[in-house]
């Protein structure tokens, strides 16, 4: 168990060199000659969590003798997606619309959002995990009461909490959205996501109004 945890931490903390490394890192652990664990790490530039689900499903669907896939691969390949994005008018229109949205929002907010603190220790960016059964129940209760989606309620709560701590308004968030709605891209092994910019006003507003604003920003 200690060896597994050590190797897992090593994979998790070792960055991929996107120019030199293969985007897959595999490790086989043995105990007394017997295979006990198989660890795999993927570069996030190569696939997202939904692409990982596709890989897991493909491995489960292999022929036990030949190890070949039972179902032919029909999904759009990453190189095909890159060609579509760079050559088609629809893709260029989508990119232009996204850039106009970012430009409009960024020009509407102050460039300096938070006060600079040179005394903050490294690493400057932290991962926060909040596990609360009560918060989970409150989330669904509020979503039902406000006739809103849970994602909008959660984003509104985060925006209000951040506004309280930082004393800034509006709250500007960057969200990453699953973007696999196009035909042929739902089961591609690649990162299919849209980085969206959301500005949510919280000052002197009820929580219901903040939820509505969060929902509109998500859309």
LINWONOR-V485392 format. One record per residue. N is the residue number from 0. RES is the residue in one small letter. SS is DSSP state (H for helix, E for strand, C for the rest). NEAR is the number of other C-alpha atoms within 12 Angstrom. D_FIRST is the distance of its C-alpha to the first C-alpha in whole Angstrom. Layout:
BEGIN
n->N res->RES ss->SS near->NEAR d_first->D_FIRST
n->N res->RES ss->SS near->NEAR d_first->D_FIRST
END
This chain:
BEGIN
n->0 res->x ss->C near->12 d_first->0
n->1 res->x ss->H near->9 d_first->4
n->2 res->x ss->H near->17 d_first->5
n->3 res->x ss->H near->20 d_first->5
n->4 res->x ss->H near->14 d_first->6
n->5 res->x ss->H near->15 d_first->9
n->6 res->x ss->H near->23 d_first->10
n->7 res->x ss->H near->23 d_first->10
n->8 res->x ss->H near->16 d_first->12
n->9 res->x ss->H near->19 d_first->14
n->10 res->x ss->H near->21 d_first->15
n->11 res->x ss->H near->18 d_first->16
n->12 res->x ss->H near->12 d_first->18
n->13 res->x ss->C near->15 d_first->20
n->14 res->x ss->C near->21 d_first->23
n->15 res->x ss->C near->21 d_first->25
n->16 res->x ss->C near->15 d_first->28
n->17 res->x ss->C near->14 d_first->30
n->18 res->x ss->C near->10 d_first->33
n->19 res->x ss->C near->9 d_first->31
n->20 res->x ss->C near->15 d_first->28
n->21 res->x ss->C near->17 d_first->27
n->22 res->x ss->C near->20 d_first->26
n->23 res->x ss->E near->22 d_first->23
n->24 res->x ss->E near->24 d_first->20
n->25 res->x ss->E near->18 d_first->18
n->26 res->x ss->E near->21 d_first->15
n->27 res->x ss->E near->19 d_first->14
n->28 res->x ss->E near->22 d_first->11
n->29 res->x ss->E near->15 d_first->12
n->30 res->x ss->E near->12 d_first->11
n->31 res->x ss->C near->7 d_first->14
n->32 res->x ss->C near->9 d_first->16
n->33 res->x ss->E near->10 d_first->15
n->34 res->x ss->E near->12 d_first->14
n->35 res->x ss->E near->15 d_first->10
n->36 res->x ss->E near->19 d_first->10
n->37 res->x ss->E near->16 d_first->13
n->38 res->x ss->E near->24 d_first->13
n->39 res->x ss->E near->23 d_first->16
n->40 res->x ss->E near->29 d_first->18
n->41 res->x ss->E near->30 d_first->22
n->42 res->x ss->C near->29 d_first->24
n->43 res->x ss->C near->25 d_first->26
n->44 res->x ss->C near->24 d_first->29
n->45 res->x ss->C near->26 d_first->29
n->46 res->x ss->C near->26 d_first->28
n->47 res->x ss->C near->28 d_first->27
n->48 res->x ss->H near->27 d_first->25
n->49 res->x ss->H near->25 d_first->28
n->50 res->x ss->H near->32 d_first->28
n->51 res->x ss->H near->26 d_first->24
n->52 res->x ss->H near->19 d_first->25
n->53 res->x ss->H near->23 d_first->28
n->54 res->x ss->H near->23 d_first->26
n->55 res->x ss->H near->17 d_first->23
n->56 res->x ss->H near->17 d_first->27
n->57 res->x ss->H near->22 d_first->28
n->58 res->x ss->H near->17 d_first->25
n->59 res->x ss->H near->16 d_first->25
n->60 res->x ss->C near->19 d_first->29
n->61 res->x ss->E near->17 d_first->29
n->62 res->x ss->C near->13 d_first->31
n->63 res->x ss->C near->11 d_first->29
n->64 res->x ss->C near->9 d_first->31
n->65 res->x ss->C near->9 d_first->32
n->66 res->x ss->C near->13 d_first->29
n->67 res->x ss->C near->15 d_first->32
n->68 res->x ss->E near->19 d_first->32
n->69 res->x ss->C near->16 d_first->34
n->70 res->x ss->C near->15 d_first->36
n->71 res->x ss->C near->10 d_first->38
n->72 res->x ss->C near->17 d_first->36
n->73 res->x ss->C near->14 d_first->39
n->74 res->x ss->C near->22 d_first->38
n->75 res->x ss->C near->24 d_first->39
n->76 res->x ss->C near->23 d_first->37
n->77 res->x ss->H near->22 d_first->36
n->78 res->x ss->H near->16 d_first->39
n->79 res->x ss->H near->18 d_first->42
n->80 res->x ss->H near->24 d_first->41
n->81 res->x ss->H near->17 d_first->41
n->82 res->x ss->H near->15 d_first->45
n->83 res->x ss->H near->20 d_first->46
n->84 res->x ss->H near->19 d_first->45
n->85 res->x ss->H near->16 d_first->47
n->86 res->x ss->H near->14 d_first->50
n->87 res->x ss->C near->15 d_first->51
n->88 res->x ss->H near->13 d_first->53
n->89 res->x ss->H near->14 d_first->51
n->90 res->x ss->H near->18 d_first->48
n->91 res->x ss->H near->17 d_first->50
n->92 res->x ss->H near->15 d_first->51
n->93 res->x ss->H near->17 d_first->48
n->94 res->x ss->H near->21 d_first->47
n->95 res->x ss->H near->15 d_first->50
n->96 res->x ss->H near->15 d_first->50
n->97 res->x ss->H near->18 d_first->46
n->98 res->x ss->H near->18 d_first->48
n->99 res->x ss->H near->16 d_first->51
n->100 res->x ss->H near->21 d_first->49
n->101 res->x ss->H near->23 d_first->47
n->102 res->x ss->H near->15 d_first->50
n->103 res->x ss->H near->15 d_first->52
n->104 res->x ss->H near->24 d_first->49
n->105 res->x ss->H near->22 d_first->48
n->106 res->x ss->H near->13 d_first->52
n->107 res->x ss->C near->18 d_first->52
n->108 res->x ss->C near->22 d_first->50
n->109 res->x ss->C near->16 d_first->50
n->110 res->x ss->C near->11 d_first->48
n->111 res->x ss->C near->12 d_first->47
n->112 res->x ss->C near->19 d_first->44
n->113 res->x ss->C near->18 d_first->43
n->114 res->x ss->C near->14 d_first->44
n->115 res->x ss->C near->10 d_first->42
n->116 res->x ss->C near->9 d_first->40
n->117 res->x ss->C near->8 d_first->40
n->118 res->x ss->C near->9 d_first->38
n->119 res->x ss->C near->11 d_first->35
n->120 res->x ss->C near->9 d_first->32
n->121 res->x ss->C near->9 d_first->30
n->122 res->x ss->C near->8 d_first->28
n->123 res->x ss->C near->11 d_first->31
n->124 res->x ss->C near->8 d_first->29
n->125 res->x ss->C near->9 d_first->27
n->126 res->x ss->C near->7 d_first->25
n->127 res->x ss->C near->6 d_first->26
n->128 res->x ss->C near->6 d_first->24
n->129 res->x ss->C near->10 d_first->26
n->130 res->x ss->C near->9 d_first->25
n->131 res->x ss->C near->10 d_first->28
n->132 res->x ss->H near->10 d_first->29
n->133 res->x ss->H near->11 d_first->33
n->134 res->x ss->H near->17 d_first->33
n->135 res->x ss->H near->17 d_first->32
n->136 res->x ss->H near->15 d_first->35
n->137 res->x ss->H near->18 d_first->37
n->138 res->x ss->H near->27 d_first->36
n->139 res->x ss->H near->21 d_first->37
n->140 res->x ss->H near->18 d_first->40
n->141 res->x ss->H near->24 d_first->42
n->142 res->x ss->H near->26 d_first->41
n->143 res->x ss->H near->16 d_first->43
n->144 res->x ss->H near->16 d_first->46
n->145 res->x ss->C near->22 d_first->46
n->146 res->x ss->C near->17 d_first->46
n->147 res->x ss->C near->27 d_first->44
n->148 res->x ss->C near->25 d_first->41
n->149 res->x ss->H near->27 d_first->37
n->150 res->x ss->H near->25 d_first->37
n->151 res->x ss->H near->34 d_first->40
n->152 res->x ss->H near->35 d_first->39
n->153 res->x ss->H near->30 d_first->36
n->154 res->x ss->H near->36 d_first->37
n->155 res->x ss->H near->41 d_first->40
n->156 res->x ss->H near->33 d_first->38
n->157 res->x ss->H near->27 d_first->37
n->158 res->x ss->H near->34 d_first->40
n->159 res->x ss->H near->34 d_first->41
n->160 res->x ss->H near->20 d_first->39
n->161 res->x ss->H near->24 d_first->39
n->162 res->x ss->H near->26 d_first->43
n->163 res->x ss->H near->17 d_first->42
n->164 res->x ss->H near->14 d_first->40
n->165 res->x ss->H near->18 d_first->42
n->166 res->x ss->C near->17 d_first->45
n->167 res->x ss->C near->24 d_first->46
n->168 res->x ss->C near->28 d_first->47
n->169 res->x ss->C near->32 d_first->47
n->170 res->x ss->E near->37 d_first->43
n->171 res->x ss->E near->36 d_first->42
n->172 res->x ss->E near->28 d_first->39
n->173 res->x ss->E near->20 d_first->37
n->174 res->x ss->E near->21 d_first->36
n->175 res->x ss->E near->17 d_first->34
n->176 res->x ss->E near->21 d_first->35
n->177 res->x ss->E near->21 d_first->34
n->178 res->x ss->C near->23 d_first->37
n->179 res->x ss->C near->24 d_first->37
n->180 res->x ss->C near->14 d_first->40
n->181 res->x ss->C near->18 d_first->42
n->182 res->x ss->C near->13 d_first->43
n->183 res->x ss->C near->19 d_first->40
n->184 res->x ss->C near->26 d_first->38
n->185 res->x ss->C near->26 d_first->36
n->186 res->x ss->C near->31 d_first->34
n->187 res->x ss->C near->34 d_first->34
n->188 res->x ss->C near->35 d_first->31
n->189 res->x ss->C near->34 d_first->31
n->190 res->x ss->C near->34 d_first->32
n->191 res->x ss->C near->33 d_first->34
n->192 res->x ss->E near->24 d_first->35
n->193 res->x ss->E near->21 d_first->38
n->194 res->x ss->E near->20 d_first->37
n->195 res->x ss->E near->26 d_first->40
n->196 res->x ss->E near->28 d_first->42
n->197 res->x ss->E near->32 d_first->42
n->198 res->x ss->E near->35 d_first->45
n->199 res->x ss->E near->37 d_first->45
n->200 res->x ss->C near->33 d_first->48
n->201 res->x ss->C near->31 d_first->47
n->202 res->x ss->C near->21 d_first->50
n->203 res->x ss->C near->14 d_first->52
n->204 res->x ss->C near->17 d_first->51
n->205 res->x ss->C near->16 d_first->50
n->206 res->x ss->H near->29 d_first->46
n->207 res->x ss->H near->27 d_first->48
n->208 res->x ss->H near->23 d_first->49
n->209 res->x ss->H near->34 d_first->46
n->210 res->x ss->H near->35 d_first->44
n->211 res->x ss->H near->30 d_first->47
n->212 res->x ss->H near->31 d_first->47
n->213 res->x ss->H near->36 d_first->43
n->214 res->x ss->H near->28 d_first->44
n->215 res->x ss->H near->22 d_first->47
n->216 res->x ss->H near->29 d_first->45
n->217 res->x ss->H near->29 d_first->42
n->218 res->x ss->C near->18 d_first->45
END
